[in-house]
């Protein structure tokens, strides 16, 4: 049986030439002069292959190809696009539209026939598949209705995607980005409560779940249950501690009196990129709803993933600029900023904070004896031990060389002494080994706090340095507290 070609060309002369050439080579040929007509005929003649021009009125070849490939019932029909265009962007768009081949109109007829036959062999249509298209055409509405549906669908998907992509202007304004996302999501997703969470590359960063209740009020127990429910799901992908949530766009008024269990439907979606958790979203509603069956669910997730990926990468870039490359602790510049912020905060809202300076004992001897690579290993390992000894709310820095600093907010000197001594013992007990060479290391630590006698951040740092000096002078491997004047 001769293969059937649907030939689409708006030029009468070109259409006649191509049709005659294909008929002479034993093909059965149906013709159309534009994409809209071709799409209707697709269901009438059920071709084995579509050969289409690009530049046509109403619907061009790219759009026709995309329409064919966007419908399960027709996407297996192979498409060859013919064009006089030769720019790379034309070829790129042709491939993205789903065409099997992108050929020049100036191609020799014999060469065209050879390419058509090769494509038919590679993408054959079974009689069962053709029968499915016939049944689909008989059971569905008119071809024009299907055409309108597909065009509307394509247009809506394009608008839908563009709405998300416009939010990229707010990547460095997290609160505004959150509000814009809620505004967009609430325009097409049904929910009673929604949540947005941006993961941070900084393990010490607060994990904030932003909540939207569409202006309604919820009792605190419901919000706490949502927070727990959400982060329990996130923890499957990343160990998250120190979680908190912020409620946004909730008006003052009477709390709505219903329980967490009254939220009948929910969906919690972790957003993963490159095997890393970069964020998550959640929707809860009192109505029974299958969120995954939402018409544009896949597009929504894809566009959200793109936004969250850009947000994560922007945060990661900012984060890396404040890190020490060797230890992964904050760098000296960030320490100076943080110390001033903490000093100013406790002046406005009186409270305690402590500061400790750590120095690795005889570090120069380690470098001279075992080499600088061994010294780097020791520094990194001590930094790792610091991270396990302190709270997520404590801030850890490499001040320079072998000096490391800890800022402990909301902690007086007696409270700070516990984790500082714990760290000193952990270092003392640890067996350092690198490239088969084992050694023992100890640290000296000076500890102080924001006593009232200190007028500036520099005064606090100087007091810790004085305590560190006494720790080293009195024998090392110890913690010495600053003595108030």
C-alpha positions as CSV (number, residue, x, y, z in Angstrom):
1,X,0.0,0.0,0.0
2,X,1.3,3.4,-1.0
3,X,2.3,5.7,1.9
4,X,0.0,8.7,2.3
5,X,1.5,12.2,2.5
6,X,-0.3,15.3,3.7
7,X,1.5,18.1,1.8
8,X,1.0,21.6,3.2
9,X,2.1,24.6,1.0
10,X,0.5,28.0,0.4
11,X,2.1,28.6,-3.0
12,X,0.0,27.1,-5.7
13,X,2.9,26.7,-8.1
14,X,5.1,25.0,-5.5
15,X,2.2,22.8,-4.3
16,X,1.6,21.6,-7.8
17,X,5.3,20.9,-8.4
18,X,5.7,18.9,-5.2
19,X,2.5,17.0,-5.5
20,X,3.3,15.8,-9.1
21,X,6.8,14.8,-8.0
22,X,5.6,12.8,-5.1
23,X,2.8,11.1,-7.1
24,X,5.3,10.1,-9.7
25,X,7.3,8.4,-6.9
26,X,4.4,6.3,-5.9
27,X,3.0,8.2,-2.9
28,X,-0.6,9.0,-2.2
29,X,-0.9,12.8,-1.7
30,X,-3.5,15.0,0.1
31,X,-2.9,18.7,0.1
32,X,-3.7,21.8,2.2
33,X,-2.8,25.5,1.7
34,X,-2.4,26.5,5.3
35,X,-1.9,25.1,8.8
36,X,-5.5,25.3,9.9
37,X,-6.8,23.5,6.8
38,X,-4.0,20.9,7.2
39,X,-4.9,20.2,10.9
40,X,-8.5,19.5,9.9
41,X,-7.5,17.2,7.1
42,X,-5.2,15.4,9.4
43,X,-8.2,13.7,11.0
44,X,-10.0,13.1,7.7
45,X,-7.2,11.4,5.7
46,X,-4.9,10.1,8.5
47,X,-1.6,10.5,6.7
48,X,1.6,8.4,7.3
49,X,3.6,11.6,7.2
50,X,3.2,15.4,7.0
51,X,5.4,17.5,4.7
52,X,4.9,21.2,5.4
53,X,6.1,24.6,4.4
54,X,6.9,27.1,7.2
55,X,5.8,30.4,5.9
56,X,2.0,30.2,5.6
57,X,-1.0,32.4,6.5
58,X,-3.2,31.7,9.6
59,X,-1.1,29.0,11.1
60,X,2.5,28.4,10.0
61,X,4.5,25.2,9.8
62,X,6.1,25.6,13.2
63,X,2.7,26.0,14.8
64,X,1.1,23.1,12.9
65,X,4.0,20.9,13.9
66,X,3.7,21.9,17.5
67,X,-0.1,21.3,17.4
68,X,0.4,17.8,16.0
69,X,3.0,16.9,18.6
70,X,1.1,18.3,21.5
71,X,-1.8,15.8,21.2
72,X,-1.3,12.2,22.2
73,X,-3.6,11.0,19.4
74,X,-1.4,12.5,16.7
75,X,2.0,13.0,18.1
76,X,3.5,9.9,16.5
77,X,2.8,11.2,13.0
78,X,6.2,12.2,11.6
79,X,6.6,15.7,10.3
80,X,9.1,17.1,7.7
81,X,9.4,20.9,7.5
82,X,10.5,22.5,4.2
83,X,11.8,26.1,4.1
84,X,13.9,28.6,2.3
85,X,15.1,29.9,5.7
86,X,18.6,28.8,6.6
87,X,19.4,30.5,9.9
88,X,20.3,28.4,12.9
89,X,17.4,29.8,14.9
90,X,15.0,28.5,12.2
91,X,16.5,25.0,12.5
92,X,16.4,25.2,16.3
93,X,12.8,26.2,16.3
94,X,11.9,23.5,13.9
95,X,13.5,20.9,16.1
96,X,11.9,22.3,19.2
97,X,8.5,22.2,17.5
98,X,9.0,18.5,17.2
99,X,9.7,18.0,13.5
100,X,11.6,14.9,12.5
101,X,13.5,16.7,9.7
102,X,14.2,20.3,8.7
103,X,15.0,20.4,4.9
104,X,15.6,23.2,2.4
105,X,13.0,23.8,-0.3
106,X,15.7,23.8,-2.9
107,X,16.3,20.1,-2.2
108,X,16.3,17.8,-5.3
109,X,13.1,15.7,-5.6
110,X,15.0,12.5,-5.5
111,X,16.7,13.6,-2.3
112,X,13.4,14.6,-0.8
113,X,11.9,11.2,-1.6
114,X,14.9,9.5,-0.1
115,X,14.4,11.5,3.2
116,X,10.7,10.8,3.2
117,X,11.2,7.1,2.8
118,X,13.9,7.1,5.5
119,X,11.6,8.9,7.9
120,X,8.7,6.5,7.2
121,X,10.9,3.6,7.9
122,X,12.1,5.1,11.2
123,X,8.7,6.3,12.4
124,X,6.1,3.9,11.0
125,X,2.5,4.3,11.9
126,X,0.7,1.0,12.8
127,X,-2.9,0.4,11.6
128,X,-3.9,0.2,15.2
129,X,-2.6,3.8,15.8
130,X,-4.4,5.1,12.7
131,X,-7.6,3.4,13.9
132,X,-7.2,5.2,17.2
133,X,-6.9,8.6,15.4
134,X,-10.1,7.7,13.4
135,X,-12.0,6.8,16.5
136,X,-10.8,10.0,18.2
137,X,-11.9,12.0,15.2
138,X,-15.4,10.4,15.2
139,X,-15.9,10.6,18.9
140,X,-14.6,14.1,19.4
141,X,-16.1,17.5,18.3
142,X,-15.4,19.1,15.0
143,X,-11.8,19.6,13.8
144,X,-12.3,23.4,14.1
145,X,-13.3,23.0,17.8
146,X,-10.2,20.8,18.4
147,X,-8.1,23.4,16.5
148,X,-9.5,26.2,18.7
149,X,-8.9,24.2,21.9
150,X,-5.3,23.5,21.0
151,X,-4.6,27.1,20.0
152,X,-6.1,28.3,23.2
153,X,-4.2,25.7,25.2
154,X,-0.9,26.7,23.6
155,X,-1.6,30.4,24.2
156,X,-2.6,29.8,27.8
157,X,0.5,27.8,28.5
158,X,2.6,30.6,27.0
159,X,0.9,33.2,29.1
160,X,1.1,31.0,32.1
161,X,4.8,30.5,31.7
162,X,5.5,34.2,31.1
163,X,3.6,35.2,34.3
164,X,6.1,33.1,36.3
165,X,9.1,34.2,34.4
166,X,8.3,37.9,35.0
167,X,8.9,37.2,38.7
168,X,12.6,36.8,38.1
169,X,13.0,40.6,38.6
170,X,12.4,40.1,42.3
171,X,14.9,37.4,43.1
172,X,16.9,39.7,45.5
173,X,13.7,40.9,47.2
174,X,12.5,37.7,48.9
175,X,9.4,39.2,50.7
176,X,8.2,40.9,47.5
177,X,8.9,37.7,45.5
178,X,6.8,35.7,48.0
179,X,3.9,38.1,47.8
180,X,4.0,38.1,44.0
181,X,4.1,34.3,43.9
182,X,1.1,34.0,46.3
183,X,-0.8,36.6,44.2
184,X,-0.2,34.6,41.0
185,X,-0.8,31.1,42.5
186,X,-4.1,32.2,44.2
187,X,-5.4,33.4,40.8
188,X,-5.5,29.8,39.4
189,X,-5.1,27.4,42.3
190,X,-7.9,26.7,44.8
191,X,-6.6,26.7,48.4
192,X,-7.5,27.7,51.9
193,X,-3.8,27.9,53.0
194,X,-0.7,27.9,50.9
195,X,3.0,27.9,51.9
196,X,6.3,28.8,50.2
197,X,9.8,27.9,51.5
198,X,13.1,28.9,50.0
199,X,16.0,26.6,51.1
200,X,19.3,28.2,51.7
201,X,22.9,26.9,51.0
202,X,23.8,28.3,54.4
203,X,23.2,25.5,57.0
204,X,22.9,28.2,59.7
205,X,20.2,30.2,57.9
206,X,16.7,30.3,59.3
207,X,14.2,28.1,57.5
208,X,11.1,30.3,57.0
209,X,7.8,28.9,55.8
210,X,5.8,31.9,54.4
211,X,2.0,31.3,54.8
212,X,-0.9,32.8,52.8
213,X,-4.5,32.4,54.0
214,X,-6.1,34.6,51.4
215,X,-6.8,37.3,54.1
216,X,-8.6,34.8,56.5
217,X,-7.5,34.2,60.0
218,X,-6.4,30.9,61.4
219,X,-5.8,29.8,64.9
220,X,-2.1,29.3,65.9
221,X,-2.5,25.6,66.4
222,X,-3.5,25.1,62.7
223,X,-0.5,27.1,61.6
224,X,1.8,25.2,63.9
225,X,0.4,21.9,62.5
226,X,1.0,23.0,59.0
227,X,4.5,24.1,59.8
228,X,5.3,20.7,61.4
229,X,3.6,18.8,58.5
230,X,5.5,20.8,55.9
231,X,9.0,20.6,57.3
232,X,8.6,16.9,58.2
233,X,8.2,16.4,54.4
234,X,11.2,18.6,53.7
235,X,13.4,16.7,56.1
236,X,13.1,13.7,53.9
237,X,15.4,15.5,51.5
238,X,17.5,17.6,53.9
239,X,18.1,17.7,57.6
240,X,16.4,20.9,58.7
241,X,16.6,22.4,62.2
242,X,15.8,25.7,63.7
243,X,12.6,26.0,61.6
244,X,10.2,28.8,62.0
245,X,7.4,30.3,59.9
246,X,6.2,33.7,59.2
247,X,2.5,34.5,58.5
248,X,1.9,37.0,55.7
249,X,-1.2,38.6,54.3
250,X,-3.4,37.7,57.3
251,X,-5.8,40.4,58.4
252,X,-6.6,41.2,62.0
253,X,-9.9,39.9,63.3
254,X,-11.5,36.8,64.7
255,X,-9.7,33.5,64.3
256,X,-11.4,30.9,62.2
257,X,-12.4,28.1,64.4
258,X,-11.5,24.9,62.6
259,X,-8.9,22.3,63.1
260,X,-6.0,21.1,61.0
261,X,-7.9,17.9,60.3
262,X,-10.6,20.0,58.7
263,X,-8.2,20.6,55.8
264,X,-9.3,17.6,53.8
265,X,-7.0,18.0,50.8
266,X,-3.3,18.9,50.7
267,X,-0.2,18.6,48.6
268,X,3.4,19.3,49.7
269,X,5.9,19.6,46.9
270,X,9.6,19.6,47.6
271,X,11.5,21.3,44.8
272,X,14.8,19.5,43.9
273,X,17.6,20.5,41.6
274,X,20.9,18.8,41.1
275,X,20.0,16.4,44.0
276,X,19.6,19.4,46.4
277,X,16.5,20.7,48.1
278,X,16.1,24.2,46.9
279,X,12.6,24.9,48.4
280,X,9.1,23.7,48.5
281,X,5.4,24.7,48.2
282,X,2.2,23.4,49.8
283,X,-1.5,23.8,49.4
284,X,-4.3,23.0,51.8
285,X,-8.0,23.2,51.3
286,X,-11.2,22.3,53.1
287,X,-12.7,21.0,49.9
288,X,-11.9,17.6,48.4
289,X,-9.4,18.2,45.6
290,X,-6.8,16.3,43.6
291,X,-4.2,18.9,43.0
292,X,-2.1,16.6,40.8
293,X,-4.9,16.5,38.3
294,X,-4.9,20.3,37.9
295,X,-4.7,21.0,34.1
296,X,-1.4,22.9,34.2
297,X,0.1,21.2,37.2
298,X,3.3,20.1,35.4
299,X,3.8,23.5,33.8
300,X,3.3,25.2,37.2
301,X,5.9,22.9,38.9
302,X,8.3,23.4,36.0
303,X,8.1,27.2,36.2
304,X,8.2,27.2,40.0
305,X,11.3,25.0,39.8
306,X,13.0,27.5,37.5
307,X,12.2,30.5,39.8
308,X,13.4,28.6,42.9
309,X,16.5,27.5,41.1
310,X,17.4,31.1,40.2
311,X,16.6,32.2,43.7
312,X,18.8,29.5,45.2
313,X,21.7,30.3,42.9
314,X,21.4,34.0,43.7
315,X,21.4,33.2,47.4
316,X,24.3,30.8,46.9
317,X,26.4,33.4,45.1
318,X,25.7,35.9,47.9
319,X,26.5,33.2,50.5
320,X,29.8,32.2,48.9
321,X,30.9,35.8,49.0
322,X,30.9,35.8,52.9
323,X,32.5,32.3,53.4
324,X,36.1,31.4,54.0
325,X,37.0,29.0,51.1
326,X,39.0,26.6,53.2
327,X,36.9,26.0,56.3
328,X,33.4,26.8,55.1
329,X,33.0,29.2,58.1
330,X,32.1,32.9,57.6
331,X,35.0,35.1,56.7
332,X,36.6,38.0,58.6
333,X,34.6,40.7,56.7
334,X,31.3,39.0,57.6
335,X,32.5,38.7,61.3
336,X,33.1,42.4,61.5
337,X,29.6,43.1,60.1
338,X,27.9,40.5,62.4
339,X,29.7,41.8,65.5
340,X,28.6,45.3,64.9
341,X,25.0,44.2,64.2
342,X,24.9,42.1,67.3
343,X,26.4,44.9,69.4
344,X,23.8,47.4,68.0
345,X,21.0,44.9,68.6
346,X,21.8,44.4,72.2
347,X,22.1,48.1,72.7
348,X,18.5,48.6,71.4
349,X,17.1,45.6,73.1
350,X,19.3,44.8,76.2
351,X,20.4,41.2,76.2
352,X,23.6,39.2,76.5
353,X,25.8,37.8,73.8
354,X,29.2,36.0,74.2
355,X,32.3,35.9,71.9
356,X,35.1,33.4,71.9
357,X,38.4,33.4,70.0
358,X,40.1,30.1,69.4
359,X,43.8,29.6,68.4
360,X,45.2,26.2,67.4
361,X,48.2,25.6,69.7
362,X,51.6,25.4,68.0
363,X,50.0,25.5,64.5
364,X,53.2,26.8,62.9
365,X,55.0,23.7,64.2
366,X,52.2,21.5,62.5
367,X,52.8,23.3,59.2
368,X,56.6,23.1,59.5
369,X,56.6,19.4,60.5
370,X,53.9,18.0,58.3
371,X,53.4,20.6,55.5
372,X,50.8,23.2,54.7
373,X,48.4,20.6,53.3
374,X,48.3,18.9,56.7
375,X,47.8,22.3,58.4
376,X,44.8,23.0,56.0
377,X,43.4,19.6,57.0
378,X,43.7,20.4,60.7
379,X,42.0,23.8,60.2
380,X,39.1,22.2,58.3
381,X,38.7,19.4,60.8
382,X,38.6,21.9,63.8
383,X,36.0,23.9,61.9
384,X,33.9,20.8,61.5
385,X,34.1,20.1,65.2
386,X,33.0,23.7,65.8
387,X,29.9,23.1,63.7
388,X,28.9,20.1,65.8
389,X,29.6,21.8,69.1
390,X,27.5,24.9,68.7
391,X,23.8,25.7,68.0
392,X,22.4,26.7,64.7
393,X,21.9,30.2,66.0
394,X,25.6,30.6,66.9
395,X,27.8,32.2,64.3
396,X,31.2,30.8,63.4
397,X,34.0,32.6,61.6
398,X,37.6,32.2,60.5
399,X,39.2,35.4,61.6
400,X,42.6,34.8,60.0
401,X,45.3,32.2,60.0
402,X,44.6,29.6,62.7
403,X,42.3,31.9,64.6
404,X,38.5,31.0,64.7
405,X,35.8,33.0,66.3
406,X,32.4,32.2,67.8
407,X,29.5,34.6,68.4
408,X,26.8,33.2,70.7
409,X,23.6,35.4,70.7
410,X,21.3,35.5,73.8
411,X,24.0,33.8,75.8
412,X,25.9,35.0,78.9
413,X,29.5,34.0,79.6
414,X,28.5,31.1,82.0
415,X,26.2,29.6,79.3
416,X,28.8,30.1,76.6
417,X,31.5,28.3,78.7
418,X,29.6,24.9,78.3
419,X,29.9,24.6,74.4
420,X,33.3,26.2,74.4
421,X,34.7,23.7,76.9
422,X,33.0,20.9,75.0
423,X,34.8,22.0,71.8
424,X,38.2,22.2,73.5
425,X,37.8,18.6,74.8
426,X,36.6,17.4,71.4
427,X,39.7,18.8,69.7
428,X,42.0,17.4,72.4
429,X,40.4,13.9,72.1
430,X,40.3,13.8,68.3
431,X,42.9,11.7,66.4
432,X,44.0,13.8,63.4
433,X,45.2,11.7,60.5
434,X,46.0,12.9,57.0
435,X,47.9,10.8,54.3
436,X,48.6,8.2,56.9
437,X,50.2,10.6,59.4
438,X,48.6,10.9,62.8
439,X,49.0,13.6,65.4
440,X,47.2,15.3,68.3
441,X,46.2,19.0,68.4
442,X,44.9,21.2,71.2
443,X,43.3,24.7,71.2
444,X,43.4,27.7,73.4
445,X,40.3,29.9,73.8
446,X,39.5,33.3,75.1
447,X,35.9,34.0,76.1
448,X,34.1,37.2,76.8
449,X,30.7,38.8,76.6
450,X,29.1,42.2,76.0
451,X,29.8,43.8,79.4
452,X,28.5,47.3,79.9
453,X,32.0,48.7,80.1
454,X,32.5,48.0,76.4
455,X,31.4,50.9,74.3
456,X,32.3,49.6,70.8
457,X,32.5,46.2,69.0
458,X,36.3,46.6,69.0
459,X,36.3,46.7,72.8
460,X,34.5,43.3,72.9
461,X,37.0,41.8,70.4
462,X,40.0,43.2,72.3
463,X,38.8,41.7,75.6
464,X,38.5,38.2,74.0
465,X,41.9,38.6,72.5
466,X,43.3,39.5,76.0
467,X,41.7,36.3,77.4
468,X,43.2,34.2,74.6
469,X,46.6,35.7,75.3
470,X,46.3,34.6,79.0
471,X,45.2,31.1,77.9
472,X,48.3,30.7,75.8
473,X,50.6,32.2,78.4
474,X,49.2,30.0,81.2
475,X,49.9,26.7,79.4
476,X,47.6,26.4,76.4
477,X,44.8,23.8,75.9
478,X,42.4,25.8,78.1
479,X,39.6,28.3,78.1
480,X,40.2,31.6,79.9
481,X,37.4,34.0,80.7
482,X,37.9,37.8,80.4
483,X,38.1,39.4,83.8
484,X,36.1,42.6,84.1
485,X,38.0,45.7,85.2
